Amino acid sequence: MSRPILFHPDDAAAVLPGALSALTDIRSRGLAHRYVHHVRSSQAFALSLFAPLDDDGVRTVFAHLGHVVEKVEAPFFEYEDTLDRLAEASKRSPHRTQVDVLLRGTTEDGRRVAALIEVKLGEPNFGTCSAFASPENTDRDVCGQPGLFGSDPGRCFQLNNHGYGHRRYAEYLTGVELIPPSPRADDGGCWVRAGRSQPMRNLALAHMLVAEGEAEEVVFALCAPDQHDAMWRRFAEFRAVFSDTEAATSRELRAETVARQHPDGGTAFTRRYLPALSDTALLHLSTDGSTLLGVWLRRGGHPTSYYDVNTDDDARYAEMVVVGKNWESLLERLPQASPYVAWWEKTSCGPVESAADVFHRVNGALWP
């Protein structure tokens, strides 16, 4: 049996052709990831997803993020504030918060808008707080206290930059309303010692850009495959604590939505990343399994459906048992109950297929 190929041989093979120049650029800046050739590299994923966008594509992405812009700039990758206004770099480490993708645009009335986009492919969580894990942290009791920075920013080892200065996250986040995490999402101490740490830094960067006059509005977004439930759950936990302000907001951006803005409609991108982007459709069959009545999909985190004509009663019943429910449990039930009122099956589907597309494809394959 042949072994799976885990690494592409070179830069040209690691990304789509329309993204190669972007990879060459970040490599020249010394910012290419060590494993950018890996088939699951989130950096290569981000480059292949955003670099092919033309101006209209960038405008459409901004629209999905809640902003209507007229003029746009080409996507910029691995953005970092070279002026280090968050005061992150030190003698210990030169690292500054890097943003996977930066989009810039201008509205019709001249307002400057920026989008800071964090792209995830295979990661199960955001980056956690390095200060919490540091053996040099002599104030770890602060990490065990609830609140932002353990409610004690003066002793927070992260804000004190591991003893080499003072980071300005708290300063730029002053105007953000904070809501305590739910018991289920509570990490048991400082609200940003675990998976909220990385998005907190991105949000602080967004507020800094506004405060320093580089943009009137900034949106921080997570971009990941629609079916990456773990990341969407972590992002929801972050957004539940950090409220939006007028100038800085947080938004979800599905990778499939961005890919559809490619000049080819996302065909090449989908072909390359189909295993990560493929989804599952729920098929609603008649009680004897002979007729396909309807199809259910999750798109943008919400269930959507398509039903054949004269199946209104079946669609209403399905809505009661499908929406908000575990679909796997429906599949496990079939068809032991007797008499049963529905027969459920599942099938694979592409990221750009609608429920109607799946219905007609499956219906045509089963009953030509």
C-alpha positions in Angstrom: 0.0 0.0 0.0 1.4 3.4 -1.0 2.1 5.9 1.8 0.1 9.2 1.7 2.0 12.3 0.4 2.2 14.7 3.3 4.6 17.3 1.9 4.6 19.1 -1.5 8.0 19.2 -3.1 8.3 23.0 -3.5 6.6 26.3 -3.2 4.9 26.0 -6.6 3.2 22.8 -5.6 2.3 24.0 -2.1 -0.2 26.7 -3.2 -2.5 27.5 -6.1 -0.8 29.3 -9.1 -2.5 32.5 -8.2 -0.9 32.4 -4.7 2.7 31.7 -5.6 3.8 35.3 -5.8 2.3 35.9 -2.3 4.3 32.9 -0.9 7.5 34.3 -2.6 6.8 37.6 -0.9 6.4 36.3 2.6 9.4 34.0 2.1 11.5 37.1 1.2 10.3 38.7 4.4 11.4 35.6 6.4 7.8 34.9 7.4 7.1 31.6 5.6 6.2 28.8 8.0 8.6 25.9 8.4 5.9 23.5 7.3 4.3 25.6 4.6 4.8 22.6 2.2 2.6 20.4 4.4 -0.7 19.4 2.9 -2.4 20.7 6.0 -0.5 23.9 6.3 -2.9 26.7 7.4 -0.5 29.3 5.8 -0.6 27.7 2.4 -4.4 27.3 2.9 -4.7 31.1 3.6 -2.5 32.0 0.6 -4.5 29.8 -1.8 -7.8 31.1 -0.4 -7.2 34.9 -0.4 -4.4 35.6 -3.0 -6.5 34.7 -6.1 -9.1 37.3 -5.1 -9.6 40.2 -7.5 -11.0 43.6 -6.4 -14.6 42.5 -6.7 -13.8 39.4 -4.7 -12.3 41.5 -1.9 -15.3 43.8 -1.9 -17.6 40.7 -1.6 -15.6 39.4 1.3 -15.9 42.8 3.0 -19.6 42.6 2.4 -19.8 39.3 4.2 -18.0 40.9 7.1 -20.5 43.6 7.3 -18.8 46.5 5.4 -19.6 48.0 2.0 -16.4 49.4 0.5 -15.6 51.0 -2.9 -11.8 51.0 -3.1 -9.8 48.0 -2.0 -6.2 46.9 -1.8 -4.8 43.5 -2.6 -4.7 41.0 0.3 -1.6 41.4 2.4 -0.3 38.3 4.2 1.4 37.9 7.6 0.8 41.4 8.6 2.5 42.7 11.8 2.8 46.2 13.3 6.5 47.0 12.5 6.2 50.0 14.9 5.3 47.5 17.7 2.7 49.8 19.3 1.5 46.8 21.4 5.0 46.7 22.9 5.3 42.9 22.3 8.9 42.6 21.1 11.7 42.4 23.8 15.2 41.2 24.4 13.7 37.8 25.2 11.8 37.5 21.9 11.3 39.7 18.8 7.9 38.1 18.2 4.9 40.4 17.4 1.3 39.4 16.8 1.0 38.4 13.1 -2.2 38.4 11.2 -2.7 35.8 8.5 -4.5 38.1 6.1 -5.0 41.9 6.1 -7.6 43.4 3.9 -8.0 47.2 3.5 -10.8 49.1 1.9 -12.4 52.6 1.7 -16.1 53.3 1.8 -17.9 55.7 -0.5 -17.6 58.5 2.1 -13.9 57.9 2.6 -13.9 55.9 5.8 -11.0 53.5 6.0 -11.9 49.9 6.9 -9.5 47.0 7.7 -10.1 43.3 8.2 -7.7 41.2 10.3 -8.3 37.6 9.4 -7.1 34.6 11.3 -7.2 31.4 9.1 -7.4 27.9 10.5 -7.4 24.6 8.7 -6.5 21.7 11.0 -5.8 23.4 14.3 -8.4 22.5 17.1 -7.9 25.7 19.0 -6.4 29.2 19.0 -2.9 29.8 20.5 -2.8 29.8 24.3 -1.0 32.2 26.7 2.8 31.5 26.7 3.1 33.3 30.1 0.7 30.9 31.8 2.9 27.9 30.7 6.2 29.6 31.4 8.3 28.1 34.3 9.6 31.6 34.9 6.2 32.9 35.9 6.4 33.8 39.6 2.9 35.2 39.7 1.0 32.2 38.5 -1.7 32.8 41.2 -2.9 35.6 38.9 -3.5 33.1 36.2 -5.8 31.2 38.5 -8.0 34.3 39.1 -11.1 35.0 37.0 -11.3 38.1 34.8 -9.2 39.6 32.0 -5.6 39.2 32.9 -6.7 37.6 36.1 -8.3 40.9 37.2 -4.7 42.0 38.1 -3.0 43.5 35.0 -0.3 44.9 37.2 1.0 41.4 38.1 0.1 39.6 34.8 3.2 37.9 33.5 2.0 38.2 30.0 1.4 42.0 30.2 4.8 42.3 31.9 6.2 40.6 28.8 7.8 37.8 30.8 9.7 40.4 32.8 11.0 42.4 29.8 8.6 45.3 29.6 4.9 46.0 29.5 2.6 45.0 26.7 -0.3 47.3 26.0 -3.2 44.9 25.4 -5.1 46.1 28.4 -4.7 49.7 27.4 -6.2 49.2 24.0 -9.0 46.9 25.2 -10.2 49.4 27.9 -13.4 50.3 26.1 -14.5 46.7 25.4 -17.4 45.4 27.5 -16.5 42.0 29.0 -19.0 39.3 29.8 -17.9 36.5 32.1 -17.8 33.1 30.3 -20.5 30.6 30.9 -19.6 27.8 33.3 -19.2 25.4 30.4 -16.8 27.6 28.6 -14.9 28.8 31.7 -11.2 27.7 31.8 -11.1 28.0 35.5 -9.0 31.2 35.9 -7.9 34.1 33.7 -10.2 34.4 30.8 -7.3 34.6 28.3 -4.9 32.0 29.6 -6.2 29.4 27.2 -7.8 29.6 23.8 -8.9 33.2 24.0 -5.4 34.4 24.2 -4.6 34.6 20.5 -7.9 36.2 19.4 -7.5 38.7 22.3 -4.2 39.8 20.9 -5.8 40.2 17.4 -8.6 42.2 18.9 -6.2 44.5 20.8 -4.4 45.0 17.5 -7.7 46.0 15.8 -8.4 48.5 18.6 -4.8 49.9 18.3 -5.2 50.5 14.5 -8.4 52.5 15.3 -6.8 54.4 18.2 -3.7 55.3 16.2 -5.7 56.6 13.3 -4.9 53.9 10.7 -8.6 53.0 10.2 -12.0 54.2 11.3 -13.4 50.6 11.5 -11.6 47.2 11.9 -13.2 43.8 11.9 -11.4 40.8 13.3 -12.6 37.5 11.6 -12.0 33.8 11.9 -11.9 32.1 8.5 -12.1 28.3 8.5 -13.9 25.5 6.7 -17.6 25.4 7.4 -17.5 22.0 9.0 -14.6 22.9 11.4 -16.9 22.8 14.4 -14.1 22.9 17.0 -12.8 26.2 15.8 -16.2 27.8 15.4 -17.0 26.7 19.0 -13.8 28.3 20.3 -14.5 31.5 18.3 -18.0 31.7 19.8 -16.5 31.3 23.3 -14.2 34.2 22.6 -17.0 36.4 21.1 -19.2 35.7 24.1 -16.7 37.4 26.4 -15.4 40.2 24.2 -18.2 42.5 23.0 -18.2 44.5 19.8 -17.7 48.2 19.8 -18.7 50.7 17.2 -15.2 50.7 15.7 -14.0 47.1 16.2 -16.1 44.0 15.7 -15.6 40.2 15.4 -17.2 38.2 12.6 -17.2 34.7 11.2 -16.0 34.1 7.6 -16.5 30.6 6.0 -13.6 29.5 3.8 -16.1 28.2 1.2 -17.6 31.7 1.0 -14.2 33.2 0.1 -13.4 30.4 -2.4 -16.6 31.2 -4.3 -15.2 34.7 -5.0 -12.3 33.2 -7.0 -12.3 33.9 -10.8 -13.1 30.2 -11.4 -15.7 30.1 -8.7 -13.5 28.2 -6.3 -13.1 25.1 -8.5 -9.4 24.7 -8.2 -9.3 25.5 -4.6 -12.1 23.1 -3.8 -10.4 20.3 -5.8 -7.2 20.8 -3.8 -8.8 21.0 -0.3 -11.9 18.8 -0.9 -11.1 16.4 2.1 -11.2 19.4 4.4 -14.1 21.1 2.8 -16.4 18.1 2.0 -19.6 18.0 4.0 -22.4 15.6 4.8 -26.0 16.0 3.7 -28.9 14.4 5.5 -31.4 12.7 3.2 -35.0 12.5 4.2 -36.6 9.4 2.6 -40.1 8.0 2.5 -41.0 5.4 5.1 -40.1 2.5 2.8 -36.9 4.2 1.6 -38.1 4.3 -2.0 -38.5 8.1 -2.5 -36.2 11.0 -1.7 -38.4 13.6 -0.1 -35.8 16.3 0.9 -32.3 17.2 1.8 -30.8 19.0 4.8 -27.4 20.8 4.9 -25.6 23.0 7.3 -24.4 26.2 5.7 -22.9 29.1 7.7 -23.6 27.2 10.9 -27.3 27.0 10.1 -29.5 24.2 8.8 -31.0 24.7 5.3 -33.2 22.3 3.3 -34.8 21.6 0.0 -38.0 19.5 -0.5 -39.7 18.1 -3.5 -43.1 19.4 -4.6 -46.1 18.2 -2.6 -44.1 17.3 0.5 -45.1 20.1 2.8 -46.2 17.9 5.6 -42.9 15.9 5.5 -40.9 19.1 5.5 -42.8 20.4 8.6 -42.2 17.2 10.4 -38.5 17.1 9.4 -38.0 20.7 10.7 -39.2 19.6 14.2 -36.8 16.7 14.4 -33.8 18.1 12.5 -33.3 21.7 13.6 -31.2 22.0 16.7 -30.8 18.2 17.0 -27.9 15.7 16.6 -28.3 14.4 13.1 -26.3 11.3 13.9 -29.0 10.2 16.3 -31.5 10.2 13.5 -29.3 8.0 11.4 -28.9 5.5 14.3 -32.6 5.3 14.7 -33.4 4.1 11.2 -35.4 2.0 10.7 -35.8 0.0 14.0 -38.9 1.8 15.2 -42.1 0.4 13.7 -44.1 2.0 12.4 -41.5 4.8 11.7 -42.4 8.1 10.1 -39.2 8.8 8.3 -36.1 7.1 6.9 -32.9 9.0 7.2 -29.7 8.5 5.3 -26.6 10.6 4.6 -24.3 11.3 1.7 -21.2 13.3 1.0 -21.5 16.7 -0.7 -19.2 19.5 -1.9 -18.8 22.8 -0.1 -20.5 24.8 -2.8 -23.5 22.5 -3.3 -26.8 23.7 -2.1 -29.5 21.5 -0.7 -31.3 21.6 -4.1 -28.1 20.6 -5.9 -27.7 17.6 -3.6 -31.4 16.7 -4.0 -31.2 16.6 -7.8 -27.8 14.9 -7.9 -28.9 12.1 -5.5 -32.3 11.8 -7.1 -30.8 11.5 -10.5 -28.3 8.9 -9.4 -30.9 6.7 -7.5 -33.8 7.1 -9.9 -32.6 8.1 -13.3 
